[in-house]
Amino acid sequence: MEEEKSAGQSSGTGMGVGALVTAIIAFLLAVIPCVGLVAVIPAVIAIVLAIIGLSRPQVNQGMLVGGLVVGIIALMISASQIFVLGKIAEKSGSWATNIEKVIRNVADDIEDEFGDQEVTIKINKDDETVEIKSSGKRGDLEERLEELEGSVDTLKSRSDTTKGEW
């Protein structure tokens, strides 16, 4: 009779330890911003373990209740992070496409205004500097590349002709 009682207590204690440890892991994950989204899984596991453990008759239910409470708190924190990030994503709309449109408009305006000239934009803040360089239209750049390639060929031919003169 005592063996059956101690076997029931040890399985209940194991369930309580499992629920409490899983709930603590879920809580630790839940309080980290953006990582708290993942805490839903261990929180649900801790709650299920605690409910199963509490449904069995046993002497020590403290760890099970602790696991249940910490698991519920971790689940609520994680759910609130999911809700907040969902609202942020909903409100963000089309930020990326708007930024891309602005960059294209600025590039088009620079090209229209300055044409073939090289343009350098410098932005300074304290010790940090951002520098953006732009030069010419695409067609002009292709012509310049062809000129450069042609000059390389002419240099080769000049060196070949100079060999005969020596």
C-alpha positions as CSV (number, residue, x, y, z in Angstrom):
1,M,0.0,0.0,0.0
2,E,2.8,2.4,0.9
3,E,4.6,1.6,-2.4
4,E,1.6,2.6,-4.4
5,K,1.3,5.8,-2.4
6,S,5.0,6.7,-2.8
7,A,4.8,5.9,-6.6
8,G,1.8,8.3,-7.0
9,Q,3.6,11.0,-5.0
10,S,6.8,10.7,-7.0
11,S,5.0,10.9,-10.3
12,G,3.1,13.9,-9.0
13,T,6.3,15.5,-7.8
14,G,7.9,14.9,-11.2
15,M,4.9,16.5,-12.9
16,G,5.1,19.5,-10.6
17,V,8.8,19.9,-11.2
18,G,8.3,19.6,-15.0
19,A,5.4,22.2,-14.9
20,L,7.4,24.6,-12.7
21,V,10.6,24.4,-14.7
22,T,8.8,24.7,-18.0
23,A,6.8,27.7,-16.7
24,I,10.0,29.4,-15.5
25,I,11.6,28.9,-18.9
26,A,8.4,30.3,-20.5
27,F,8.5,33.3,-18.2
28,L,12.2,34.1,-18.9
29,L,11.5,33.9,-22.6
30,A,8.3,36.0,-22.3
31,V,10.0,39.0,-20.7
32,I,12.6,39.3,-23.5
33,P,11.2,41.7,-26.1
34,C,10.4,40.1,-29.5
35,V,11.6,36.7,-28.2
36,G,8.6,36.5,-26.0
37,L,6.5,35.4,-29.0
38,V,8.1,32.0,-28.7
39,A,7.2,31.7,-25.0
40,V,3.7,30.7,-25.9
41,I,4.8,27.1,-26.5
42,P,6.5,26.4,-23.2
43,A,3.8,28.3,-21.4
44,V,1.1,26.1,-22.8
45,I,3.1,23.0,-22.0
46,A,3.5,24.2,-18.4
47,I,-0.2,24.9,-18.0
48,V,-1.1,21.5,-19.5
49,L,1.4,19.7,-17.2
50,A,0.1,21.6,-14.1
51,I,-3.6,20.9,-15.0
52,I,-2.9,17.2,-15.5
53,G,-0.9,17.1,-12.3
54,L,-3.6,18.9,-10.3
55,S,-6.3,16.5,-11.6
56,R,-4.5,13.6,-9.9
57,P,-5.0,13.1,-6.1
58,Q,-1.7,13.7,-4.3
59,V,-0.2,15.3,-1.3
60,N,2.1,18.0,-2.7
61,Q,0.4,20.4,-5.1
62,G,2.5,23.5,-4.4
63,M,4.8,23.0,-7.4
64,L,1.9,22.3,-9.6
65,V,0.1,25.5,-8.5
66,G,3.3,27.5,-8.9
67,G,3.9,26.1,-12.4
68,L,0.3,26.8,-13.3
69,V,0.4,30.4,-12.1
70,V,3.8,31.2,-13.6
71,G,2.8,29.5,-16.9
72,I,-0.4,31.6,-17.1
73,I,1.6,34.8,-16.4
74,A,4.1,33.9,-19.1
75,L,1.3,33.2,-21.5
76,M,-0.3,36.5,-20.8
77,I,3.0,38.4,-21.3
78,S,3.7,36.6,-24.5
79,A,0.1,37.1,-25.8
80,S,0.4,40.9,-25.0
81,Q,3.7,41.0,-27.0
82,I,2.0,39.3,-30.0
83,F,-0.9,41.8,-29.8
84,V,1.4,44.8,-29.6
85,L,3.6,43.6,-32.5
86,G,0.5,42.9,-34.5
87,K,-0.8,46.4,-34.0
88,I,2.6,47.9,-34.9
89,A,2.7,45.8,-38.1
90,E,-0.9,46.9,-38.9
91,K,-0.1,50.6,-38.4
92,S,3.2,50.4,-40.3
93,G,1.4,50.1,-43.6
94,S,3.8,50.6,-46.4
95,W,6.8,52.2,-44.9
96,A,9.3,50.2,-47.0
97,T,7.5,51.1,-50.3
98,N,7.3,54.8,-49.3
99,I,11.0,55.0,-48.5
100,E,11.8,53.3,-51.8
101,K,9.6,55.9,-53.6
102,V,11.4,58.8,-51.9
103,I,14.8,57.4,-52.8
104,R,13.8,56.9,-56.4
105,N,12.3,60.5,-56.6
106,V,15.5,62.0,-55.1
107,A,17.6,60.0,-57.6
108,D,15.4,61.2,-60.5
109,D,15.5,64.8,-59.3
110,I,19.3,64.7,-59.0
111,E,19.6,63.2,-62.5
112,D,17.2,65.8,-64.0
113,E,18.9,68.7,-62.2
114,F,22.6,67.9,-62.6
115,G,22.6,65.6,-65.6
116,D,26.1,64.4,-66.4
117,Q,27.8,66.0,-63.4
118,E,29.1,64.0,-60.5
119,V,27.0,64.7,-57.3
120,T,28.2,64.1,-53.8
121,I,25.8,64.4,-50.8
122,K,27.4,64.5,-47.4
123,I,25.5,64.2,-44.1
124,N,27.4,65.0,-40.9
125,K,26.2,64.4,-37.4
126,D,28.7,64.7,-34.6
127,D,31.5,62.3,-35.5
128,E,29.5,60.2,-38.1
129,T,29.5,61.0,-41.8
130,V,27.4,59.5,-44.5
131,E,28.5,60.2,-48.1
132,I,26.4,59.4,-51.2
133,K,28.0,59.7,-54.6
134,S,26.2,59.8,-57.9
135,S,27.5,60.5,-61.4
136,G,25.9,60.9,-64.8
137,K,23.1,59.1,-66.6
138,R,23.3,55.5,-67.4
139,G,23.9,56.1,-71.1
140,D,26.7,58.5,-70.4
141,L,28.3,56.0,-68.1
142,E,28.1,53.3,-70.8
143,E,29.8,55.7,-73.3
144,R,32.5,56.5,-70.8
145,L,33.1,52.8,-70.2
146,E,33.5,52.2,-73.9
147,E,35.9,55.1,-74.2
148,L,38.0,53.6,-71.4
149,E,38.0,50.2,-73.0
150,G,39.1,51.8,-76.2
151,S,41.9,53.7,-74.6
152,V,43.2,50.4,-73.1
153,D,43.3,48.9,-76.6
154,T,45.1,52.0,-78.0
155,L,47.7,51.8,-75.3
156,K,48.4,48.2,-76.2
157,S,48.7,49.0,-79.8
158,R,51.1,51.9,-79.0
159,S,53.3,49.6,-77.0
160,D,53.4,47.2,-79.8
161,T,54.5,49.9,-82.3
162,T,57.1,51.1,-79.9
163,K,58.8,47.7,-79.9
164,G,59.6,48.0,-83.5
165,E,61.2,51.5,-83.0
166,W,63.7,50.4,-80.4
